[in-house]
């Protein structure tokens, strides 16, 4: 249950920081196997 709480906390932090990507969570029979975070960098032009 501790890992799930940490994942929920991570998702809340990413949401508040305007995360522009995705999080992939791989499950195994024994629980969470791996967590991948991929972020797309958005370029903002200054006019």
Secondary structure, 3 states (H helix, E strand, C coil): CHHHHHHHHHHHHHHHCCCCEEEEEEEECCEEEEEEEEECCCCCCCC
